Amino acid sequence: MTDTLILVDPTSSTFEITDLTAPQLPVTDLSAHRGDGIFETVLVSRGSAGTTIVSRERHFQRFCASASALSLPEPDPHLWDRVIAAVIAEVTAADPSITEFGIRYAMSRGEQRTDGELRPRGWAFPVPVDEHILAARAQGVSAVSLDRGFDAYIGSKAPWLLIGAKTLSYAVNQAAGRYAGEHGADEALFVSHDGVVLEGPTANLIIRRGELLLTPDPEAGLLSGTTQRLIFDHAAELGLRAEYADLGLEDVKTADGAWYVSSMRTAVALRELDGNTLAVDETLTKRFQEIIRAG
């Protein structure tokens, strides 16, 4: 994987290609010490039919929604399209045989300025599909449920909590993952304080109950998933119906199948939750993965 980094100036709608391994971000940038910014990660899939940026428009729409929630300038779609194209060109030039990789793009509020002017900073770089991701796709994952610390649907009462915005403030998500690992699980599953299943730290949850696919309502207090919505778009061709619903832990444990879905991992089977073995639908897992990579 190339060490390309693209630095973006959203104010002037320009960017430059530089080196990911070189120092670039001032410590005074508000993303560095306050997590004050937003990001997205898209999967790029390459094959005989060409190059696909999976759920490209959904990712960018969420990027814009996150910018609005943080009172950042509206991202310019033409600028970010050029940035993503430049990353793809750099990666494929370095390795023409590569079949899939991710692109992470971000925008911060920039540095604290004495004149009060806002000058955001952006960047983008490639992310490899590593062995950890490939193993999760093939083998599935285990999870432990964790209290998220707030009641479901609190976002409508407290918009300043930024529930539903994809911000750079990921310390809680990372801590949850570490806690899960320390307790013998691959992943965490967040549950609201009043018992509604929400999401994983970096993935949405989908379960199957008979001919029905179910996922938690984003309004309950989770990130609206681009990959989850892509799967729901294809539910009918799988002979299934798709709905949003409030789920409890028992709904997940007794489901006919459960998956964590995200851009880089695509769809991985949830095989165990809180020490309970879950039903696994290997066929549907493979179909989900194929649908996602096709974009």
Secondary structure, 3 states (H helix, E strand, C coil): CCCEEEEEECCCCEEEEEECCCCCCCCCEHHHHHCCEEEEEEEEEEECCEEEECCHHHHHHHHHHHHHHCCCCCCCHHHHHHHHHHHHHHHHHHCCCCCEEEEEEEEECCECCCCCCCCCEEEEEEECCCHHHHHHHHHCEEEEEEECCCCCCHHHCCHHHCCCCCECCCHHHHHHHHHHHHCCCCEEEEECCCCCECCECCEEEEEEECCEEEECCHHHCCCCCHHHHHHHHCCHHHCCEEEECCCCHHHHHCCCEEEEEECCCEEEEEEEECCEECCCCHHHHHHHHHHHHHC
